[in-house]
Amino acid sequence: MNLALLLPAGLAALAALLVPLLLHLARRHEQTPTDFAALRWLRQKPKPRHRIRFDEWPLLLLRVLLLALLALWLARPVLSGMDDTRPWVIAVPGVDIATAHGDIDDRKARLHWLAPGFPSLDEPVPGGTPAIASLLRQLDAELPADTPLTVVVPATLQGVDAERPKLSRAVRWVVVDGAMPASPAPPSAPPSLVVRHEAGNDTGLRYLRAAALAWQPDPNRPSPLQIGARDDALPANTRPLIWLVPGPVPTSVVQWIASGGTALLANDGSLDGFAPDATPWRDANGAAVVESAIRGKGRVLRFTRPLRPDAMPALVEADFAQRLRALFDAPVAAPRRVRATDYAPVTGGETYPVAPRDLQPWLALLIALLVLVERWMATRRMRSAAP
């Protein structure tokens, strides 16, 4: 156990200890001399020398102690070497509490859930899917190096990282029956597409309308497809654009794409510098249906065939609506489900020193109590005249 000061310069406040000493010397008991006739012959004798005398020693010592504690508080004392090394048992949500209690060897162990804040195992099961690796690394950094750690996990884990967590200590990894509840994926809204086509040429529009109807079958809700002519205003670049106009793509559309928009061009639309770097849609034979490339901050996609069933049989296939929607949907997060036996932590992680215990709050409480005692002693009725 070691006591240290984070701000030793605060001890300079100890100079204030002279204040109560000077006050007690300056404000001694008032003594009124009374003359007696019989004492007039004693005036010629030398007066006795004055001695330094302090009145009310308990009050003086209490005031000196208060100032000393205040100076120590300013120096920000901390205490190290009093780490709690009792074993920790962490249970991952999804395990049976009775099973977790049965795997405890030490009855003095501290029992917690693996969740933000590490709540006690006596509290209800935390909701949501915890970030297992992140929480284990946090707990490993906060616990003293010699604190044993046991982790009770269900057979199937959710919300894991791509690699096993690396900790600074060996962990007792206990796998029991059960599985973490999978978080349901929130339903994604259908993409709100804007179509621009050549006036008098509606080739392919019927298939796009059918796909939009499959995305939003409720007729009372607005359609996710907005159709207009080539000269109509362009939408915000947060909405995908389907450009079904043959020939070179106008400069306004090129700039719209470069600023962050996503555009799907017809097969007969041309864009200078378009060099496909991916094929997000292939047919059953592996032939490309849609090619894509990055353009500035945006993305360009282009059909490789005309939007006619004879040239593109995918238009009349059952999955056309889903395949078209997948071109504009956000990437789906990779599954994070794994067997617990394959996710046991490994050693070799960095060791972090345990933060010392801050004594300032306790000193502040002690100072407040001593101030109350000092005020009581200084104002009590039976106290004699003193500082």
N, C-alpha and C positions, 0 to 999 in steps of 0.2 A: 504494500500500500504506500503510494507516494503522493505527496502534496506538491503541487506546482502552481506558479503564478503566471497567467498569460499576459498580465500587464504590471510588471514589478514597479513601474514608475508610480503606480497608485499609492505605494507605501509612503510617498512623500507627504501624504496627508497626515502622517503620524505627528508632524510638527504641530498640529492642532491640539495635541495633548497638553500643551502649555496653557491653553485657554482656561480650562477649569481650575488648574492650579493657581493661576493669577487671580481668578475671580474669588477663590476661597481665601486667598491671602488679603485681598483688598476689602472684602466684605466680611470682616470678622464680627463677633458679637459686639454690640454697642455697650460701652461701659461709661456710666456717668459718675465722675468723682464727687464725693461728699466730704466737705471740710468739717473736722471736729476740733474744738478748742484745745483738747489735750494733745493733739498731734502737731500743734504749731512748732514745737521744739524739734520735730523730726525733719523739717523741711531742709535743714542744712546738711543732712546726710546725702551721700551720692545716690542717685536713682538707680534702680536695678536695670541691667541690660535686658533689652527685648529679645525674646527667642522666637524663632519661626514656629508658628503653631497652626495646624489645620483643624478647622471645626468640622464636625459631622463626617467622619471618615467613610462610612458606608456610602453616603451620597456622592462623595468625591470619587471614590473608587468606581462606582457605577458609571459616572459620567466619563471617566477616563476609559473604562472598558467599552462604552458606546462609541467613542471616537476611534479607538483602536479597531473595533469591528468594522466601522465604516471605512477606514483606510484599507482594511483587508478586503472588503467588498469591492472597492474601486480597483484593487489589484487583480480581480477576477480569478479567484482560486479554483483549481480543479483537482480532482482526486482520481488517481488511477490505481490499478491493482486490486480492485474490488469487483471484478467481473463475475457475473453469475454463470457458472459452468454446469448448471443442471442440464441433463439431456433434453433435447427437443424432439418432439414427435409431430410431424406434419402429415395431415391427411388431405388427399386430393379429393375435391367434390366428386361424388360417384361411388365412394366406398361406404360400406355399412359402418356406422359408428361403433356398434358392438364389436365388430371385427377389428376395428382400429384399436379399441381398448384392449382386446385380447392379445395384440402383438406388442404390448408394452412390457419390457423387462423391468424397468425401474419405475416404481410407483411415485417417485418424486419428479418424474419427467414432466415437462411443460407441454401441453397438448394444444395444437392450433390447427386451423384450416389453412390450406395453401390458397390464399386469396389476398387481395390488397388489404394491408393493415394487419394481416395474420390474426384474425379473430379467434377467440377461444373455441375449442371443440365443443363446449357446452352451448354455444350459440347456434341458431338455425343454420342450415347449410347455405352458404353464399350462392347467390344466383349468378348467371352468366358463365362464360367459359374463361377461366383464368389463363394468363400467359405463363405457362409452367416454367419454362427455362428462365425467363426474366425474373420471376419471383424467387426461384431457387438461387439465382446468382445474387439477388438482393439480400436474401437471408444469410447466405454464406459470407457476404461481406460484413454484415452487421453482428454476427455471432462471434464470440471469442474463439481463437484458433483451437482450443482444447475442448470445445463443447461438442459432445456426440450428437449426431443428427440422424434421425430415422424418418424416411418418407414412405408412407403407406399409399399405394396407388392402385386404381382398378386395372383390370386386364387390358382395357382399351383406353387410350388417351386421346383427347381432342385439344386443338389449339397449340400444337408443338411447333418448334422450329425445324429447320432442315437438317440440323445436326444435334448430336447429344450435348447436353449442357456440360461445361467444364468448370469444376469447382475446386477450391483449394483444399478440401478435406474429403476423406473417404466417407461415403454415405451408405447407410444401411437401407437398401432398396427392397421394400416388401411389396410383392404383387399379390393382390387378393381378387376374388371374383367380382365382377361388376364392370360397368362402363360409364364413362362420363356422358352426360346428356349432350347430344349434338345440338348446336345452335341452329335453328331454322334459318335458311337463307331468305332474306327479305325479298319479296317479289319486286322485280324491276319493271318500271314503266316502259311501255313500247316506245321505240324511237319516233320522234316527231319529225317526219321527213317533208322536205319541200321539193317539188318536182317542177322543172322548167323544161318546156318542150316547144318544138316548132309549130306554129299555127297551122292547122290543117293536117298535122301528122300526129295521130294519137296511137301509133304502134307501140304496143307494150303497156299502155296505161291500164288496160283492163286487168292485167296480171298484177300490177302494183296495187290497184284498188282491192283486188281479192286478197292479197297478202295483208294489207292494212285492216281489212275486215276480219281476218283471222286473228290479228293482234288485239283488236278491240271489237269483240262481237256484240257489245251492248250498243244498240242504236241510239240510246239516250245520251251517250257520252260523245264528245267531239272526236272526229276522225283524226288519227295521227298522221294523215297524209294531206298535204296542201298542194294543189296543182295550179300552175299558172303558166303564162306565156314567157318566151325568152326575154322579153323586154321588161317584165315585171321586176320590182325591186328585189334585191337579194336579201335573204334572211340574216339574222345574227349568226356569227360563225360557230355558235354553240349548237345549231341545228344542222343535221346533215342535208346535203343538196344532191339531188339526182338530176344531172344535166343531160337531157335527151335531145340535144341539138347537134346535127352533123356539122362537120367542118371544124376549123380552128376555134379553140376556146377563147372567148373574149378576155381582154386584159383585166377587166373588172373582176371576172371570175377567178383569174389566176392570182390576182392580189388578195382576193377573199380567201383563197386556199392557203396562200403563203402566210396569212395573218393568223392561221390556226383552224381553218375550216376543213371539213371532210366532204369531198365531192365524189360521186359515182358517175362516170361518163359512159355514154353510149359507145358501142364498138367503133362507130364511124366518127367519133369526136377525136380531134387531134390536139395534143398539147406538146409544145416544144420542150425537149429535154426530158420527156417521160421515159424513164428506164425502170421497168418493173423489178422490184427486189423481193417480192413475196407473192404467193398464190394462195389467198385465203379461201378460195372456193374451187373445188375440182368436182368433176362429175364421176359417175360410177366407173368409168374407164380410166380415170386419172388425168383426163384432159382438163386444162384450165378453163374455168368459167369466168372468174374475176381475177385480175391481177392488181397489184397495189404498189405504191412507191411513196416515199416521203417528199414533201414539197415545202420548203421553208419550215414553218411551225405546224403546217397542216399535213393532210394525207389525201392522196389521189387514188381512186379505184376506177377500173374500167372493165366493162364487159368485153369479152373476146368474141362474142357472136351477136347477131341481131336478136332483138326480143321477139322472136317468132318460134312457135313450137317445132317447126320443121328444122330450124337451125339450132335451137336450144331446147331440147326435150325437158330440161329441168324446170321449165316454166309450168308444166302440167303435172309435175310430180308432187306427191303429198307433202314433202318436206320443203317446198319452195319458200313458204312464208318464214319458216324457222331459219333456213340458210340465208335468206335476205336480211333478216333481223340480226343474225350473228355478225354481219359485216359492220354494224353500227353499235352493237352492244359493247359495254365496257368489258374488259377482260375478266374472266371468272377467276377468282382467287384459287390457287392450288389447294387441294385438300390437305388438311393438317391432322390426319388421323393415323395413329400408329399403335402397335402393340407395346405395352409397357415394358416387356422384357427386352425390347430392342432400344429402349430409350433411357436406360440407366445412366446416371451421370458418370463422367470420367474425372480423374484427378489431374492436377497440373495447372489449375487456375491460380491467379494472383491472390496473394494474401494481403488483406487490408488490416491495419491496426485498429483496435477498438477505440472509439472516441472516449476520452476520460469523462468522468461525471462532473457536471457543473455544480459548484457549491453556492453560487450566487443566490438562487432562490431560497435555500435554507438559511443563509446568512441574513437575507432580507427579513425573513420571518423572525429570526432571533432578535434582530435589531428592533423590529416593531414591538416585540414583547418587552424588551428592556426599556424602550422609550415609555411604555405605559407604566412600568414599575418606577422609573425615574420621576415621572410626573406625580405619581402617588406619593412618593417619598418627599418630593419638594413642596407639596401642597397640603400635607396632612396637618390636621388641626393641632396636634400635640407637639408639632415640631417647634423647636425653639427658633428664635430669630437668627437666621443664617442665610447664606446665599440661596 
